[in-house]
């Protein structure tokens, strides 16, 4: 790619005593959704009136107190939407709508006509200020560019006085701010501030957009801190951010901009906007949430958020999208799965504090469930399989047993070349380990204590071996041991029990028990099996039978 030589690096800001790197965000900013303007104008098929009304209601319910509803002078649909919200009294008293206007006389007048009768509104005035726009698009010098901004600011102020029933807030954006010389950006903003004369009770919004994201986020933060230092009447100014995502760092730029002194954030849900999009307000809000800060927005049902977005924009949320994607709370990697399983278990000791490896957020906090956290494919291991069987089916296997089951399930997934569902995992587990009845099957048994002091038990059992009914007798230090001794005599094999565990599978008096057995044969090879029954003793003997059947099958194959 030789064409990199056509591009020039972005110049840094001379701000030697910058303070933002040592700051941290301690509260939510003022949020302003621009989904219905900046997001809407970026769609192949812009929203119709009903779609915009539904989206507006959703934004209100999410908690937005400032919502940019459009560019009413730009089209009949935008104008009609503005009038519908006002005429049908659909704007709550605690919500302020915002409209955009260029610094052009007839557009400003049309904008105020669209707002007639509204209780509160932000009029957002802009003109482009960058060197490139001045030279190439508008053929304006700096003085002409300032004159245009001042003209618009004066007209906005005059028009507002004609509608005394409305509480207006004024906002100014030096569009293409990131491509503007910083001293000139401060100069033009201060010229507008001089016209509007903000006070503590009547603040003015100065919005500093990265209309095109041109630099690394730290430089944008330097620009914001520079402006915060050089804006007149700063205590009466609300400094606002409006980042775009051309470099893929809109969220980072916004966060550093807040650290640099900004008070307000404009953005969209899932970052929808021109080109690569805007700052994703959901992402920034959830970043605050996971730092223990109330975002003042409600994203507790992420599925609803996705539904309104996809139905309105006709675009899809990426499965890897932070906090919202289908796969963001899912682990396929074996090591990740094992860590998550252990973290979820440890959470029982401190439920008030969320700490789980690889999961910075509890999925329940955004309306998700634990079901898809661990999904199994050929990259998975025992930790993931164990988690599925524990969470979905109440099976708590010993560690060595877990490893064997994990290997079996992973092999099946590798052969299938696909993900395996939890139901399929359970099916594999049952078929491979549980209540195996060929070539050996237990019918009935009776046990009795021979020597209580030494825990010696005698067992008599009826079994079927290779289709033939047999009676066996054995003695050992427990029912399982006695049964194994009887089988050794019958089958002429060595049965060394390495591990034996069991637990109840269900709650209640009719609970079934499951037992896990690990056996080592005469060659040191280990085998695993399980058995189930309403009787704990019988489940343990069935587990022995399952495991011995696997030994017998192996020997038959070797022959």
N, C-alpha and C positions, 0 to 999 in steps of 0.2 A: 504494500500500500504506500506508494511513493507520494500520493497526494497530500500527505500530512504536512508537506512543506507549504501548502497554500494557507495554512491556518496559523494564527498567532496566539501565544499564551496571554491570558488575561492578566492585567496589571494588578498588583497588590495595592492595598491601601496603606498610606503612611500613618499608622496609628500605633506608635511605639508603646504607649501606656495603656493599651486596651485592657479592659477589666472583665470582659465577658467569659474568658476561659475559667475564671475562678468562681463564676456564679452557678447556681442551680435553679431549676424551675421549681417553685414552691406552691404555686396555685394555678388554677386554670385561667387562660386568657379570656377575653371577650371573644365569643365565637360568632362568625357570620357565615352562613351557608350561601354559596353562590351557585348551587346546583341548578337553579332555575334560570340562571342567566349564563354564566361562563360555561357551566356543564351542558346546558341545553343547546347553546349555539354551536357546540362542538359535535353534535350528533348528526349522523347521515340523515336521519328522519327526526327533526325536532318534535318535542312533545306537543300534543294538542291541548286544548283547554282543560278537558277532564283529567288528563294525565297530570297536568301542572297543578290542578286543584288537589288531587289526591296526594301528590308529592309534597305540596305545601302543608297539608294537614299532618302528614307523617313527620315532617321536619319540626313542626310545632310540638307534636307529641314526644319527639326525641329530646326536646328541651332547648332548641335554638330560640334565642330572643331577638336576633337580628337575621333577616333573611332577604337576600337580594332577589327580587322577583322578576327582574328582566330589564329590558331596554325599551320602554313603552313607546318611544318615538320611532323605533326601528321597524315595526311591523304591526299590522292590525291585530294579530294574535296576541302579541305582547301587550298592546294597549287594552284589548278586551279582557285579558287576564287580570291586569291591574284594576280595571273598573269593576270586574266581577267580585274580586276580593273586598273592595270598598263598598259597593252597592249592596252586596248580600251580607255585609257585616261579618266577614269570615276571619278577620284579623283580631286575635285576642288583644286585650288591653295592654298586656305586658310584652307584646311582640312588636318590633319596629320593622317595617318593610323598607327595603333599600332599592333604589332605581339608578340606573347608569345613564349618563348623558355626556356627549362630547361638548366641547367648548364652542358651540355654534348656536347663534341666536334662536333660530326657529326650532331647533331640537330642544333647547332648554325650555322654551315656552310650551311646546307640546308635552314635555315631561311633566310640567306643573299642572297642565290641564288634566293629564291622566291621574294625578294624585288628588284632585279636588275632593274634599270631604274626608280624607284620611286623618286619623287622629295623630299618628306619629310617623315620620318618614325620614330616611336618610337620602339626601340627594348627592349622588356620587359623580363628581365632575372630573374629567380627565383630558389631558392632551399629551402627545408624545414629546419626549424631551431628549432622547438619546442623540448622540453625534450622528449615527448612521441615519436615523429617521429625519433629523433636521437637514442633512446634506442631500439625501437621496429621494425621500418621499415628499417632504413639504417645502424644500428649498428655502428654509427659514434660518435666520441667524438667531443668536441667543436672545437678543432684544425682542425680536418679533415673537419668539416662542413665549417669553415672559408676558408680553402684551396680550397674547391670546389667552393665557391662563388667567390673567387679571381681568380681562374683559368678561370671561365666563364667570369668574367669582363674583364680580359686581352684579351681573345680570341675575345670577342665582339668588343673591341677597335681595335684590329688588323684587324679584318674582315672589319670593317667600313672604315678603311684607304684604302682598296682595291676598294671601291666604292665612289670615291671623288665627283661624280655627285649628290650624295644624301646627304641631310642635315639630319643627324641622331641625335636623342635624345636617351639617355640611361636611362633605368628605372630598378630599382632592387627591388624585393619583398622578404623579409624574410618570406617565406610561413609559415603558422601557427604561425604568429607573436604573437597572443594573448596567445599562450601556451608556449611562449619563455621567459626565464628570461630577464628582461629589460636591465640589464647591458650587457648581451650577445647580445641581439638584437642591441643595440647601437654599440657594438664592431664589429659585422659582417658588419653592414651597413657602418661603418666608414672605414673598410678595403676595401670595394668596392669603396667608395668615394676616397680613396687614389689612387686607380688605375685609376679612370676616371678623377680626377682632374677638377672638374667643375669650371666654371668662370661665371661672370655676364652675358656674352653673350652666354654661352654654359652651361646652367644649367642641373642638373641631377635630375631625379625623384626618390625619395625614397617612395615606396608604402608600407603601413603598414596594411596588411589585417587582419580582423578578419575571417580568413579562416573557423574557427568554432567559432561561437559566444558563449563565455564561461562565460561572466560576465554581470553585470548590466552596462548600458551605461556610468555611471559616472566613472567606473574603466577604460573603454576604453579611455575616455577623459583624465584621469590621465596618461595612457600609452602614448598617443599622445603628451601631454605636456612634459612628461619626455624625449621623443625622440627629440622633437623640441629643448630642452635645451642641449641635449647631442650629437647631430649630428655635425660633423665637417663642417666647411664652410657653416653654415646654410643659410647665405644670398644668396648662390648660389644653394640651394637645394629647390626643389618643393616637399613638403610633401603631399603625396596622401593617400586617404582612400579607402578601398575596404571592405565594411562590408557585412557579411552574416546575415541571419535572424533566426538562430536556436532558439533563445529565443524570437523572435518576436519583437525585438527592433532595427533592422538595421537602420531605419530612424532616430530614436533618437540617436543612437550611432554616426551616421554620423554628425548630427547637433552639438552634443557636441564635436565631434572631430574637427569640423571647429572652434568652440569657443576656442578649446585648441591650435589652431595655424596651422591647416592643410590648404593647399592651393588648393587642387584638390580632386575631387570625382569620383571614378569609380562605375558604377552601371548599372542597366538595367531598361527598361520600365516595370512597374508593378511588378518589383522585381523578374523576372524570373531568376532562377539560381539553382545551385546544392542544393539538399535537400529542405530546406524551402525557398531558394532563396537568392537573393542579396538585396542590398539597392535599393529601388524604386526611380529612379532619378526623375520621374514625380512627385512623392509625395514630395520630398525635394524641387524641383523647385516650385511647387505650394504653398508649405508652405512659401517660400520666397515671392512669389507674393502676398499672403494674408497679408504679413507684410509690403507691400509697397515697396518691393525690386524687381528690374528687374531681372528675373531669367536667362536672355540671352538665353532662349529656348522658342520655340513657341508651346504652348499647347492650342491654341485658338480654335481648332476643335478637341475635345476629341473623337468624333465618328471616325474620321480618324485614330487616335492613336489606338483605340480599334480594328478597322478593320484590320490594318496591323499586330497587335500583334496576334489576334486570328487566322487569316488566315495563319500566318507564323509558329506559335508555336502549333496550334491545341489545345490550351487551352482557357478557358473562363475567362473573367474578372468578378470577384465576384460582385454581385449587391450592396454590401456594401463597395466596394473598394473606398478609399478616392478619392474625386474629380471626379471619372470616373464611378462608379457603377450606374446602372439604378435607384437605390433607394436613392442615397445619397442627392438628393435635394428634397426628397419627405417626407411629414409628414402625418401620419395617426392619430396621437394622437390629440385629441380635443384641449388641452391646447396649444400644439405647433402650431396647425393650426391657432388658434385665435391670437397668438402672431405674427406669420408670416404675417397674413392679416393686422394687425395693423402696423407692421413694413413697409410693402410695401406701405401702405397708407402714412405713415410719410416720406417715401423716396421722395415724391413729393416736400417736402420742402427743401431737401438737396441732389439733384440728383448727385452732384459731390462727395459725400462721402457715401460709402456703409455701411449701418448699419441696418441689419434686424435680429431679433432674430432667432436663430437656423440655420441661413444660413451665414456662414463666408465668402462665395463667391457668387457673382452674377452669376447664371448659364449661363447668356448670354456671360460671359467672356471666357467660354470654349465651346461655340457653342451650348449650351442647350437652351431650351425655358422655359417659366414659366408654360406651360401647366401641367407638372406632379408634380409641387411643392406640391400641396395638392391633396391627393387622399382619397376617402371616403370608410370607412368600419365601422364595428360595434364599433370601438374604437374612431371614430371621433365625433365631436360636431358641434355646430352652426357656429363656426368660419370657419371651413373647408368648410362646405356647402355654407356658405355665400360667401367665396372667389371664389368658383367654379361658383356660379351664377352671381357674380359681374364681374369676369374676362372673363368668356366665353359667358355670355348672357346679360350683361349690366344691371343686376337687383340690385337695391340698397334698400334693405328692412329696415324698422325700427328695432330697437334692439329686441323688444319683438317678432316681426314677425320672425326674424332670429332664435330665440330660438325655436319657435314652429316648423318651417320648419326643423331645425336641428334634433329635436327629431323624427319627422316623417321619415326622410330619414335614420337616424341611425337605427330605428326599422326595416325598410325594409331590410337594409344591414344585420342586425342580423338574420332576418328570412331567408335571402338568404344564409347566411354563406359565403359571398364573398364580394369582392370589388364592388363598384357601379361606373359606368362610369359617366362622366359629362352629357352625353346625357340622361342617365337614371335618373339622379338627376333632370334635367329639366323636364323630362316627369312626374316624381312624383310630382314636384311642380305644374305643370299645372293641372294635374288631381285632386290634392287635394285642390287647392286654386283658380284657375283662371277661370273666366267666367262659374261658375257652374249654370246650367239652370233648375234644377229640385229640388223641385216641383214648384219653382217660376221662372218666366222669364219676363224680361222687353222687351216690344216691342217698344213703342214710348213714348215720354213725351214732355211736353211744360211747360215752366216756365215763370213767370213774377214777377217783383218787385212790391210789395204792398206798402211798406213804405221805401223809400230810406234812411231816417234819421236813421232808426233802422235796416236796412238790412233785412227787412222781405220779404221773397220770397214765392210765391204760386206756386205749381206744380200740373199739371194734367198728369196722366200717364196711358197708356194701358199696362196691364200685363196679363200673363197667369199663373193661379194658379191651380195646379192639373188638368191640361188639359182644364180648363175653362177660357175664356177671361173675364177680369174684368177691370173696370175703377176706379181709385182711385184719391183722391184729398188730398193734405196736405199743411201745412203752417209752415214755420220755418225760422231761421236766416241764410238762405243759401239753395242752391238746395239740398244738401245732407241731411240737417236737415229736410227740408220739406218732402222729400221722405220718410225718416224714420218715421215721424209722420203719414204719410198716410199708411205705412205698419203696424204700430202698431195698427191702427184702424181696419184694415182688418184682421190681423192675431191674434190679442189679445195677443201680446207678448211685452216685454219690450226691447227697443233697446237703449243702452247707448254707444255712440261712444267715445271710449277711445283715439284712434289715427287715423289720416287720413293723408296719404302722397301720393305723386305722382311724376312721372318724365317721361321724354321722353325716349323711348327705343332705338330709332335710330336717326341718324342725318338727316337733310333735311326737306323740306316742307311737305313730306308725312309721317313724323314720327308718330309712334303710341305711345300713352301714356299708362302708367300702373299706377293704383292707388291701394294702400294698405289700408285696413280698419281693425281696431280692435274694436270689439263690446263686451260689457259686458251685460249679461242677468240679469234678476231679482234676480238670485241666486249668482251673482258675478262671474260666469264662463265666461272665455274669449274665443272669437272665432275670427278667422282670415280668411280673404278672399281678393281676388284681381280681378280686372277687367281691360280689355284692350279695346281701341278704338282709332280712329283717333281724336275723340273729348275728351278733358280732362274731361268735365262734364259727358259725357256718360260713360267714363271709371270709374269714381268715383261711379256712380249709379250701374254699373255692379258689382263693388267691394262690394257694400252694398248687392246686390242680392246674390252674392256668399257666403257672410258671413251669411246672414239670412238663406239661404238654409242649411247651416251646423247646425244652431240652430234648424231648423225644423226637420231635420233628427234625431238629438239627442232626441228631444221630442217624436218623433214617436217611437224610440227604447225604450224609457222609458215607453211608454204606453203598 
